[in-house]
């Protein structure tokens, strides 16, 4: 499809904002994916192009968690394999659905995922830890099914993984965050490969947006966490409301 300078001017600032918000509070995909669609990018291309910029942004944070030894590899390796399969399945399901359905679905999924992302405080579960076997099973099942969602749609995946790992599998917050990153990266890669193989990706736009995403992540990570989170939440609510209204108008 053809793109012009207006597309870049609409998408890149929103992807920058999404990266900044994601680095502080999570949920950046809730902003970046609708931004592509509002800029006129067809839904299937929006899903694929958003995965490209998301993948590049996730690599840096994943490397940081691995470097800090915050990953449980026993759970992580199996979870990654399941996430690759789940995301591949989800992405192929998305390609089977008509673009009009995906755009209309966004109007229902966006408020739902926004609710969970905005209310998530990322606090550690204080209950007694489960057995290693039970934690392993719950984490792997959650990884597979959430990866299907990630391949099909995406925004809020990291939040859903973290909630399942801490609240259901009762992993400590440090390990849960590390495993969330490697699973999220794996599901992003599988979905990206699927959209790329089907030609549903605008490479130039995705790579340009990725630069803005990295810049947003870099600046956001330099903010003081508590103050940054207090600032970001109301901004995110405002932006999500504007995006939602824009999607309604475009119907």
C-alpha positions in Angstrom: 0.0 0.0 0.0 1.1 3.6 -0.5 2.0 5.8 2.4 2.8 9.5 2.6 4.4 12.0 4.9 1.0 12.5 6.7 1.1 8.8 7.8 4.5 9.3 9.3 3.5 12.5 11.1 0.4 10.8 12.6 2.1 7.5 13.6 5.6 8.4 14.7 4.7 10.8 17.5 2.1 8.4 18.9 4.5 5.5 18.8 7.0 7.7 20.7 4.3 8.4 23.3 3.5 4.7 23.4 7.1 3.8 24.0 7.4 6.4 26.8 4.3 5.2 28.5 5.2 1.6 28.1 8.5 2.0 29.7 6.9 3.6 32.8 3.4 2.1 33.2 3.1 -0.6 30.4 0.3 -0.8 27.8 2.0 1.2 25.1 0.4 -1.0 22.4 -3.0 0.3 23.4 -1.9 3.6 21.8 0.4 2.5 18.9 -2.0 0.0 17.3 -5.0 2.4 17.0 -2.7 5.1 15.9 -1.7 3.1 12.8 -5.4 2.5 11.9 -6.3 6.2 12.4 -3.5 7.1 10.1 -5.2 5.0 7.4 -3.1 1.8 7.6 -5.4 -1.2 6.9 -5.9 -3.4 10.0 -3.9 -6.4 8.9 -1.0 -4.1 7.9 -1.4 -2.2 11.2 -1.1 -5.4 13.2 2.1 -6.5 11.3 3.8 -3.1 11.3 3.0 -2.5 15.0 4.6 -5.9 15.7 7.8 -4.8 14.0 8.3 -1.7 16.2 7.1 -3.6 19.2 9.7 -6.3 18.6 12.6 -3.9 18.4 11.5 -2.1 21.5 11.1 -5.3 23.5 14.6 -6.6 22.6 16.3 -4.0 24.7 14.3 -4.5 27.9 14.5 -8.3 27.5 18.3 -8.1 27.3 18.3 -6.0 30.5 16.4 -8.6 32.4 18.6 -11.4 31.2 21.7 -9.5 32.1 20.3 -9.0 35.6 19.6 -12.7 35.9 15.8 -12.2 36.4 14.7 -15.1 34.4 13.6 -18.6 35.5 14.9 -20.6 32.5 13.2 -23.9 33.5 9.8 -22.2 33.1 11.0 -19.7 30.5 12.3 -22.2 27.8 9.0 -24.2 27.7 7.0 -21.0 27.9 8.9 -19.5 25.0 8.2 -22.6 22.8 4.5 -22.5 23.7 4.4 -18.8 23.1 5.9 -19.2 19.6 3.2 -21.7 18.7 0.4 -19.7 20.3 1.3 -16.5 18.7 1.7 -18.1 15.3 -1.8 -19.5 15.7 -3.2 -16.2 16.8 -1.6 -14.3 13.9 -3.0 -16.8 11.4 -6.4 -16.4 12.9 -6.2 -12.7 12.6 -5.3 -13.0 8.9 -8.4 -15.2 8.4 -10.7 -12.5 9.8 -11.9 -9.7 7.6 -10.3 -6.3 8.2 -13.6 -4.7 9.0 -14.2 -7.2 11.8 -10.8 -6.4 13.3 -11.4 -2.7 13.2 -14.8 -3.1 14.9 -13.4 -5.6 17.4 -10.9 -3.0 18.4 -13.7 -0.8 19.7 -14.7 -3.5 22.2 -11.2 -4.9 23.1 -9.6 -1.4 23.5 -11.6 -0.4 26.6 -11.4 -3.9 28.1 -7.6 -4.1 27.9 -7.2 -0.5 28.9 -9.1 -1.2 32.1 -6.7 -4.0 33.1 -3.6 -2.1 32.1 -4.5 1.1 34.0 -5.7 -0.7 37.1 -2.6 -2.9 37.3 -0.3 -1.9 40.2 2.3 -4.6 39.5 2.4 -5.6 43.2 3.8 -8.9 44.3 1.4 -11.6 45.5 1.9 -12.1 49.3 0.3 -15.5 49.5 2.3 -18.7 50.1 4.2 -19.8 47.0 2.9 -22.8 45.1 4.9 -25.9 44.4 7.5 -25.7 41.5 5.4 -28.1 39.4 2.2 -26.2 39.9 3.9 -22.8 39.1 5.5 -24.4 36.0 2.1 -25.7 34.7 0.2 -22.5 35.3 2.9 -20.3 33.8 3.2 -22.4 30.7 -0.6 -22.6 30.1 -0.9 -18.8 30.6 2.0 -18.2 28.2 0.3 -20.3 25.4 -3.1 -18.7 25.6 -2.0 -15.1 26.1 0.4 -15.6 23.2 -2.6 -16.5 21.0 -4.1 -13.2 22.0 -0.8 -11.4 21.3 -0.6 -12.8 17.8 -4.3 -11.9 17.1 -4.3 -8.5 18.7 -1.5 -7.7 21.1 -1.9 -4.6 23.4 -1.8 -5.4 27.1 0.0 -8.8 26.6 2.8 -7.9 29.0 0.3 -6.9 31.7 -1.8 -10.0 31.3 1.3 -12.2 31.5 2.6 -10.4 34.6 -0.8 -10.7 36.3 -1.0 -14.4 35.6 2.6 -15.1 36.7 2.2 -13.2 40.0 -1.5 -13.7 40.9 -2.0 -17.3 39.6 1.5 -18.9 39.4 2.6 -16.8 42.4 6.1 -16.0 41.0 8.0 -13.2 42.7 7.7 -9.9 40.8 11.4 -9.8 39.6 11.3 -13.3 38.1 7.7 -12.7 36.7 8.9 -9.5 35.0 11.9 -11.3 33.5 9.9 -14.2 32.2 7.2 -11.8 30.9 9.7 -10.1 28.7 11.2 -13.2 27.1 7.7 -14.7 26.5 6.4 -11.4 25.1 9.4 -11.1 22.8 9.0 -14.6 21.5 5.3 -14.1 20.8 6.1 -10.8 19.0 8.7 -12.5 16.8 6.3 -15.3 15.9 3.5 -12.9 15.0 5.9 -10.6 13.1 7.2 -13.5 11.0 3.7 -14.6 10.2 2.6 -11.1 9.0 5.9 -10.7 7.1 5.5 -14.0 5.3 2.0 -12.9 4.2 3.2 -9.5 3.1 1.1 -7.7 5.7 3.7 -5.2 6.9 5.0 -1.8 5.8 8.7 -2.1 6.4 9.7 1.6 6.0 7.0 2.8 8.3 7.6 0.1 10.9 11.4 0.7 11.0 10.9 4.5 11.2 8.3 4.1 14.0 10.7 1.7 15.8 13.3 4.6 16.1 10.6 6.7 17.8 9.7 3.8 20.0 13.3 3.3 21.2 13.5 7.1 21.9 10.3 7.0 23.9 11.6 4.0 25.9 14.9 5.7 26.5 13.4 8.9 27.8 10.7 7.1 29.8 13.3 4.9 31.5 15.1 8.0 32.7 12.2 9.4 34.5 11.7 8.8 38.2 9.3 5.9 38.4 6.8 7.2 41.0 6.5 10.7 39.5 6.6 9.3 36.0 3.8 6.9 36.7 1.6 9.6 38.2 2.1 11.8 35.2 1.6 9.0 32.6 -1.6 7.6 33.9 -3.8 10.7 33.2 -2.0 11.3 29.9 -2.7 7.7 28.9 -6.4 8.0 29.8 -6.7 11.1 27.7 -4.9 9.7 24.7 -6.9 6.4 24.8 -10.2 8.4 25.0 -9.2 10.5 22.0 -8.2 7.4 20.0 -11.4 5.7 20.9 -13.5 8.7 19.7 -11.4 8.8 16.5 -12.1 5.2 15.8 -15.8 5.7 16.4 -15.9 8.7 14.0 -14.1 6.7 11.3 -16.7 3.8 11.3 
